[in-house]
Amino acid sequence: MFDEQLLEAFISGFYGYGNYQAPYWFVGMEEGGGNTYSEVTKRLEVWNGRRRKELEDVAEYHRAMDMSCLFDDRPKLQSTWKQLIRIALTAKGQTCNVETIRDYQMNKLGTKDGENCLLELLPLPSPNIVTWLYGEHSALPYLVDRETYQRYIMSSRIAHLQERMRHHQPKAVIFYGLKYLANWEKISGVKFQEKSEGIAFQSNEQTLFIVVKHPVSRGVTNEYFQQTGKLIAAQSRITIA
């Protein structure tokens, strides 16, 4: 069974990777992984050993989990991250190819003092929306199944992200996963209108909010995410050295 005190601390206290002062925030529904009890236990133990930070440095954290293949000299491109990186590179007017994406993943993605923030609405990793191993390894009543877990945790997580956005006022927040549009509207406080090519956007006085398809959605193209980057450049005039 999981260490339930640690598990609850992780559920309430971990939000992702990077830096809240960063101009780009990427927000997904939940992190992938969590395929086995031992993998989740490793994540919890590493988080605990690294002082239970709300935001981690993605490379440091994954190296501590013995997943350095994503951040070595020629890292394997992670399927979700590589498309988020396309958005970031294109928004800055930089060349977008396998080597520039690899360099960004290795050196700039989700760093503790960098230009982006990788956040998740739900804290527990899962390989897909069907698999749910937590009910088997925890007696916490709200982890009995995915639906109960989401009902229990969603409101507080939304409120926390709302507070962080109000305080830090990022230049652009990119939500990924069109089917979670209602959640993204709650977090951002805006009403999205879908534009061409399945990209929705809206802004307030401080922040441009965009909703895109999930990077691993069927049929999605590299050009789609580069178009998103161009939209950010055109709408918000972000300039980063």
C-alpha atoms as a printed R data frame, in Angstrom:
    type eleno elety resid chain resno       x      y       z
1   ATOM     1    CA   MET     A     1   0.000  0.000   0.000
2   ATOM     2    CA   PHE     A     2   1.095  3.580  -0.598
3   ATOM     3    CA   ASP     A     3   2.320  5.759   2.263
4   ATOM     4    CA   GLU     A     4  -1.005  7.559   2.516
5   ATOM     5    CA   GLN     A     5   0.253 10.585   4.431
6   ATOM     6    CA   LEU     A     6   2.819 11.181   1.702
7   ATOM     7    CA   LEU     A     7   0.280 10.439  -1.026
8   ATOM     8    CA   GLU     A     8  -2.145 13.031   0.349
9   ATOM     9    CA   ALA     A     9   0.647 15.586   0.642
10  ATOM    10    CA   PHE     A    10   1.531 14.979  -3.022
11  ATOM    11    CA   ILE     A    11  -2.108 15.281  -4.119
12  ATOM    12    CA   SER     A    12  -2.514 18.640  -2.424
13  ATOM    13    CA   GLY     A    13   0.983 19.996  -2.922
14  ATOM    14    CA   PHE     A    14   2.452 19.038  -6.315
15  ATOM    15    CA   TYR     A    15   1.497 20.992  -9.442
16  ATOM    16    CA   GLY     A    16   4.168 20.321 -12.023
17  ATOM    17    CA   TYR     A    17   7.469 21.677 -13.253
18  ATOM    18    CA   GLY     A    18   9.160 24.954 -13.983
19  ATOM    19    CA   ASN     A    19   8.762 28.478 -12.766
20  ATOM    20    CA   TYR     A    20   5.640 30.501 -11.980
21  ATOM    21    CA   GLN     A    21   7.447 33.700 -13.013
22  ATOM    22    CA   ALA     A    22   7.813 32.299 -16.550
23  ATOM    23    CA   PRO     A    23   5.923 33.974 -19.423
24  ATOM    24    CA   TYR     A    24   4.685 30.677 -20.925
25  ATOM    25    CA   TRP     A    25   2.488 28.271 -18.959
26  ATOM    26    CA   PHE     A    26   1.358 24.935 -20.385
27  ATOM    27    CA   VAL     A    27  -1.532 23.275 -18.541
28  ATOM    28    CA   GLY     A    28  -2.689 19.695 -19.079
29  ATOM    29    CA   MET     A    29  -5.218 17.466 -17.347
30  ATOM    30    CA   GLU     A    30  -2.742 15.031 -15.774
31  ATOM    31    CA   GLU     A    31   0.764 13.728 -16.221
32  ATOM    32    CA   GLY     A    32   1.401 10.479 -18.056
33  ATOM    33    CA   GLY     A    33   3.207  7.563 -16.451
34  ATOM    34    CA   GLY     A    34   2.098  5.921 -13.243
35  ATOM    35    CA   ASN     A    35   1.937  2.533 -14.949
36  ATOM    36    CA   THR     A    36   2.790  0.532 -11.845
37  ATOM    37    CA   TYR     A    37   2.699  0.720  -8.074
38  ATOM    38    CA   SER     A    38   6.495  0.779  -7.926
39  ATOM    39    CA   GLU     A    39   6.751  3.671 -10.381
40  ATOM    40    CA   VAL     A    40   4.286  5.812  -8.434
41  ATOM    41    CA   THR     A    41   6.050  4.940  -5.183
42  ATOM    42    CA   LYS     A    42   9.345  6.084  -6.718
43  ATOM    43    CA   ARG     A    43   7.780  9.394  -7.766
44  ATOM    44    CA   LEU     A    44   6.429  9.980  -4.273
45  ATOM    45    CA   GLU     A    45   9.724  9.111  -2.604
46  ATOM    46    CA   VAL     A    46  11.723 11.361  -4.922
47  ATOM    47    CA   TRP     A    47   9.296 14.249  -4.363
48  ATOM    48    CA   ASN     A    48   9.513 13.735  -0.613
49  ATOM    49    CA   GLY     A    49  13.302 13.555  -0.688
50  ATOM    50    CA   ARG     A    50  13.487 16.787  -2.674
51  ATOM    51    CA   ARG     A    51  11.542 18.738  -0.018
52  ATOM    52    CA   ARG     A    52   8.023 18.372  -1.419
53  ATOM    53    CA   LYS     A    53   8.170 21.300  -3.841
54  ATOM    54    CA   GLU     A    54   5.040 22.653  -5.490
55  ATOM    55    CA   LEU     A    55   6.988 22.992  -8.743
56  ATOM    56    CA   GLU     A    56   9.954 20.796  -9.580
57  ATOM    57    CA   ASP     A    57  12.756 21.163 -12.106
58  ATOM    58    CA   VAL     A    58  11.677 18.599 -14.691
59  ATOM    59    CA   ALA     A    59  15.164 17.378 -15.621
60  ATOM    60    CA   GLU     A    60  16.424 17.137 -12.046
61  ATOM    61    CA   TYR     A    61  13.264 15.319 -10.944
62  ATOM    62    CA   HIS     A    62  13.335 12.780 -13.766
63  ATOM    63    CA   ARG     A    63  17.030 12.114 -13.306
64  ATOM    64    CA   ALA     A    64  16.307 11.402  -9.644
65  ATOM    65    CA   MET     A    65  13.687  8.901 -10.844
66  ATOM    66    CA   ASP     A    66  16.305  7.199 -13.045
67  ATOM    67    CA   MET     A    67  14.689  8.576 -16.211
68  ATOM    68    CA   SER     A    68  17.704 10.487 -17.496
69  ATOM    69    CA   CYS     A    69  17.129  9.189 -21.051
70  ATOM    70    CA   LEU     A    70  14.850 12.188 -21.550
71  ATOM    71    CA   PHE     A    71  17.636 14.630 -20.683
72  ATOM    72    CA   ASP     A    72  20.946 13.066 -21.708
73  ATOM    73    CA   ASP     A    73  23.173 14.261 -24.575
74  ATOM    74    CA   ARG     A    74  20.736 13.090 -27.247
75  ATOM    75    CA   PRO     A    75  17.457 12.671 -25.395
76  ATOM    76    CA   LYS     A    76  14.481 10.735 -26.645
77  ATOM    77    CA   LEU     A    77  11.799 13.267 -27.582
78  ATOM    78    CA   GLN     A    78   8.818 12.950 -25.279
79  ATOM    79    CA   SER     A    79   5.592 12.852 -27.321
80  ATOM    80    CA   THR     A    80   3.684 15.563 -25.437
81  ATOM    81    CA   TRP     A    81   6.600 17.828 -24.632
82  ATOM    82    CA   LYS     A    82   7.934 18.011 -28.184
83  ATOM    83    CA   GLN     A    83   4.762 19.692 -29.439
84  ATOM    84    CA   LEU     A    84   4.641 22.125 -26.520
85  ATOM    85    CA   ILE     A    85   8.240 22.980 -27.380
86  ATOM    86    CA   ARG     A    86   7.193 23.647 -30.980
87  ATOM    87    CA   ILE     A    87   4.758 26.218 -29.648
88  ATOM    88    CA   ALA     A    88   7.409 27.893 -27.484
89  ATOM    89    CA   LEU     A    89  10.056 27.999 -30.217
90  ATOM    90    CA   THR     A    90   7.670 29.314 -32.869
91  ATOM    91    CA   ALA     A    91   6.273 31.950 -30.514
92  ATOM    92    CA   LYS     A    92   9.813 33.314 -30.199
93  ATOM    93    CA   GLY     A    93  10.434 33.176 -33.944
94  ATOM    94    CA   GLN     A    94  13.071 30.476 -33.618
95  ATOM    95    CA   THR     A    95  13.833 27.560 -35.918
96  ATOM    96    CA   CYS     A    96  11.797 24.488 -35.128
97  ATOM    97    CA   ASN     A    97  13.376 21.151 -36.050
98  ATOM    98    CA   VAL     A    98  14.364 17.916 -34.324
99  ATOM    99    CA   GLU     A    99  17.669 19.306 -33.066
100 ATOM   100    CA   THR     A   100  16.288 22.586 -31.692
101 ATOM   101    CA   ILE     A   101  13.437 20.686 -30.019
102 ATOM   102    CA   ARG     A   102  15.913 18.211 -28.533
103 ATOM   103    CA   ASP     A   103  18.086 21.040 -27.207
104 ATOM   104    CA   TYR     A   104  15.057 22.771 -25.680
105 ATOM   105    CA   GLN     A   105  13.865 19.590 -23.970
106 ATOM   106    CA   MET     A   106  17.347 18.987 -22.620
107 ATOM   107    CA   ASN     A   107  18.126 22.516 -21.399
108 ATOM   108    CA   LYS     A   108  15.080 24.786 -21.220
109 ATOM   109    CA   LEU     A   109  11.921 22.783 -20.588
110 ATOM   110    CA   GLY     A   110  10.423 23.024 -17.101
111 ATOM   111    CA   THR     A   111  13.547 24.416 -15.465
112 ATOM   112    CA   LYS     A   112  13.323 26.052 -12.057
113 ATOM   113    CA   ASP     A   113  14.428 29.453 -13.371
114 ATOM   114    CA   GLY     A   114  13.404 29.230 -17.040
115 ATOM   115    CA   GLU     A   115  10.827 30.637 -19.424
116 ATOM   116    CA   ASN     A   116   8.061 28.056 -19.089
117 ATOM   117    CA   CYS     A   117   5.905 26.242 -16.587
118 ATOM   118    CA   LEU     A   118   4.407 22.756 -17.050
119 ATOM   119    CA   LEU     A   119   1.296 22.349 -14.900
120 ATOM   120    CA   GLU     A   120  -1.294 19.619 -14.403
121 ATOM   121    CA   LEU     A   121  -4.849 20.095 -13.211
122 ATOM   122    CA   LEU     A   122  -4.861 16.653 -11.585
123 ATOM   123    CA   PRO     A   123  -1.825 15.550  -9.559
124 ATOM   124    CA   LEU     A   124  -1.653 11.760  -9.887
125 ATOM   125    CA   PRO     A   125   0.076 10.362 -12.988
126 ATOM   126    CA   SER     A   126  -1.783  7.845 -15.113
127 ATOM   127    CA   PRO     A   127  -1.011  6.227 -18.473
128 ATOM   128    CA   ASN     A   128  -4.547  6.830 -19.778
129 ATOM   129    CA   ILE     A   129  -8.052  7.813 -18.661
130 ATOM   130    CA   VAL     A   130  -9.124  4.181 -18.169
131 ATOM   131    CA   THR     A   131  -6.309  2.820 -15.998
132 ATOM   132    CA   TRP     A   132  -6.698  3.496 -12.265
133 ATOM   133    CA   LEU     A   133  -4.335  1.661  -9.931
134 ATOM   134    CA   TYR     A   134  -4.742  3.913  -6.885
135 ATOM   135    CA   GLY     A   135  -7.868  2.222  -5.573
136 ATOM   136    CA   GLU     A   136  -5.939 -1.060  -5.338
137 ATOM   137    CA   HIS     A   137  -3.080  0.399  -3.287
138 ATOM   138    CA   SER     A   138  -4.769  2.986  -1.074
139 ATOM   139    CA   ALA     A   139  -7.578  2.977   1.477
140 ATOM   140    CA   LEU     A   140  -8.277  6.687   0.980
141 ATOM   141    CA   PRO     A   141 -12.010  6.771   0.187
142 ATOM   142    CA   TYR     A   142 -11.741  9.392  -2.556
143 ATOM   143    CA   LEU     A   143  -9.267  7.228  -4.488
144 ATOM   144    CA   VAL     A   144 -11.668  4.318  -4.886
145 ATOM   145    CA   ASP     A   145 -12.094  5.229  -8.567
146 ATOM   146    CA   ARG     A   146 -11.188  7.993 -10.993
147 ATOM   147    CA   GLU     A   147 -14.604  9.671 -10.943
148 ATOM   148    CA   THR     A   148 -14.654  9.984  -7.138
149 ATOM   149    CA   TYR     A   149 -11.076 11.286  -7.146
150 ATOM   150    CA   GLN     A   150 -11.874 13.975  -9.711
151 ATOM   151    CA   ARG     A   151 -14.960 15.147  -7.837
152 ATOM   152    CA   TYR     A   152 -12.980 15.350  -4.614
153 ATOM   153    CA   ILE     A   153  -9.893 17.175  -5.868
154 ATOM   154    CA   MET     A   154 -10.998 19.274  -8.860
155 ATOM   155    CA   SER     A   155 -12.393 22.375  -7.133
156 ATOM   156    CA   SER     A   156  -9.396 22.952  -4.894
157 ATOM   157    CA   ARG     A   157  -6.941 22.422  -7.745
158 ATOM   158    CA   ILE     A   158  -8.822 24.867  -9.986
159 ATOM   159    CA   ALA     A   159  -8.894 27.465  -7.204
160 ATOM   160    CA   HIS     A   160  -5.162 27.086  -6.598
161 ATOM   161    CA   LEU     A   161  -4.286 27.545 -10.269
162 ATOM   162    CA   GLN     A   162  -6.601 30.560 -10.448
163 ATOM   163    CA   GLU     A   163  -4.764 32.142  -7.533
164 ATOM   164    CA   ARG     A   164  -1.351 31.464  -9.041
165 ATOM   165    CA   MET     A   165  -2.422 33.015 -12.368
166 ATOM   166    CA   ARG     A   166  -3.840 36.116 -10.704
167 ATOM   167    CA   HIS     A   167  -0.651 36.596  -8.730
168 ATOM   168    CA   HIS     A   168   1.938 35.905 -11.444
169 ATOM   169    CA   GLN     A   169   0.047 37.090 -14.553
170 ATOM   170    CA   PRO     A   170   1.824 35.012 -17.226
171 ATOM   171    CA   LYS     A   171   1.915 36.390 -20.756
172 ATOM   172    CA   ALA     A   172   0.420 33.242 -22.308
173 ATOM   173    CA   VAL     A   173  -1.282 30.146 -20.908
174 ATOM   174    CA   ILE     A   174  -1.692 27.227 -23.289
175 ATOM   175    CA   PHE     A   175  -4.199 24.594 -22.183
176 ATOM   176    CA   TYR     A   176  -4.066 21.304 -24.079
177 ATOM   177    CA   GLY     A   177  -7.036 18.975 -24.448
178 ATOM   178    CA   LEU     A   178 -10.115 20.458 -26.150
179 ATOM   179    CA   LYS     A   179 -12.520 18.132 -24.348
180 ATOM   180    CA   TYR     A   180 -11.597 19.772 -21.032
181 ATOM   181    CA   LEU     A   181 -12.675 23.211 -22.262
182 ATOM   182    CA   ALA     A   182 -15.082 23.744 -19.343
183 ATOM   183    CA   ASN     A   183 -12.238 23.265 -16.851
184 ATOM   184    CA   TRP     A   184  -9.960 25.623 -18.768
185 ATOM   185    CA   GLU     A   185 -12.686 28.277 -18.740
186 ATOM   186    CA   LYS     A   186 -13.031 27.958 -14.979
187 ATOM   187    CA   ILE     A   187  -9.304 28.342 -14.439
188 ATOM   188    CA   SER     A   188  -8.835 31.254 -16.851
189 ATOM   189    CA   GLY     A   189 -12.091 33.051 -16.113
190 ATOM   190    CA   VAL     A   190 -12.699 33.660 -19.821
191 ATOM   191    CA   LYS     A   191 -15.106 32.239 -22.399
192 ATOM   192    CA   PHE     A   192 -13.290 30.671 -25.331
193 ATOM   193    CA   GLN     A   193 -14.450 30.932 -28.909
194 ATOM   194    CA   GLU     A   194 -13.109 28.257 -31.242
195 ATOM   195    CA   LYS     A   195 -11.212 29.587 -34.211
196 ATOM   196    CA   SER     A   196 -10.056 27.820 -37.350
197 ATOM   197    CA   GLU     A   197  -8.007 24.633 -37.168
198 ATOM   198    CA   GLY     A   198  -9.315 23.700 -33.720
199 ATOM   199    CA   ILE     A   199  -7.510 26.467 -31.810
200 ATOM   200    CA   ALA     A   200  -9.519 28.517 -29.317
201 ATOM   201    CA   PHE     A   201  -8.255 31.673 -27.656
202 ATOM   202    CA   GLN     A   202  -9.288 34.601 -25.507
203 ATOM   203    CA   SER     A   203  -7.469 37.137 -23.354
204 ATOM   204    CA   ASN     A   204  -7.838 39.447 -20.420
205 ATOM   205    CA   GLU     A   205  -5.745 42.525 -19.711
206 ATOM   206    CA   GLN     A   206  -2.704 40.521 -18.636
207 ATOM   207    CA   THR     A   207  -2.774 37.093 -20.266
208 ATOM   208    CA   LEU     A   208  -3.491 35.411 -23.579
209 ATOM   209    CA   PHE     A   209  -5.268 32.072 -23.048
210 ATOM   210    CA   ILE     A   210  -5.214 29.403 -25.761
211 ATOM   211    CA   VAL     A   211  -6.766 25.940 -25.927
212 ATOM   212    CA   VAL     A   212  -5.280 23.409 -28.344
213 ATOM   213    CA   LYS     A   213  -5.717 19.741 -29.086
214 ATOM   214    CA   HIS     A   214  -3.731 17.331 -26.973
215 ATOM   215    CA   PRO     A   215  -0.287 16.730 -28.516
216 ATOM   216    CA   VAL     A   216  -0.959 13.001 -28.873
217 ATOM   217    CA   SER     A   217  -4.420 13.399 -30.423
218 ATOM   218    CA   ARG     A   218  -5.018 11.387 -33.563
219 ATOM   219    CA   GLY     A   219  -4.277 13.276 -36.762
220 ATOM   220    CA   VAL     A   220  -2.662 16.291 -35.144
221 ATOM   221    CA   THR     A   221   0.292 17.732 -37.085
222 ATOM   222    CA   ASN     A   222   3.505 19.571 -36.295
223 ATOM   223    CA   GLU     A   223   2.224 22.532 -38.292
224 ATOM   224    CA   TYR     A   224  -0.805 22.798 -36.011
225 ATOM   225    CA   PHE     A   225   1.402 23.511 -32.995
226 ATOM   226    CA   GLN     A   226   3.618 25.866 -34.959
227 ATOM   227    CA   GLN     A   227   0.475 27.779 -35.941
228 ATOM   228    CA   THR     A   228  -0.318 28.068 -32.245
229 ATOM   229    CA   GLY     A   229   3.109 29.591 -31.645
230 ATOM   230    CA   LYS     A   230   2.527 32.092 -34.438
231 ATOM   231    CA   LEU     A   231  -0.797 33.021 -32.871
232 ATOM   232    CA   ILE     A   232   0.923 33.730 -29.552
233 ATOM   233    CA   ALA     A   233   3.527 35.887 -31.279
234 ATOM   234    CA   ALA     A   234   0.867 37.838 -33.138
235 ATOM   235    CA   GLN     A   235  -1.567 38.292 -30.255
236 ATOM   236    CA   SER     A   236   0.654 38.936 -27.268
237 ATOM   237    CA   ARG     A   237   3.905 40.246 -28.778
238 ATOM   238    CA   ILE     A   238   5.958 38.206 -26.326
239 ATOM   239    CA   THR     A   239   9.652 39.020 -26.533
240 ATOM   240    CA   ILE     A   240  12.157 36.893 -24.649
241 ATOM   241    CA   ALA     A   241  15.921 37.272 -24.847
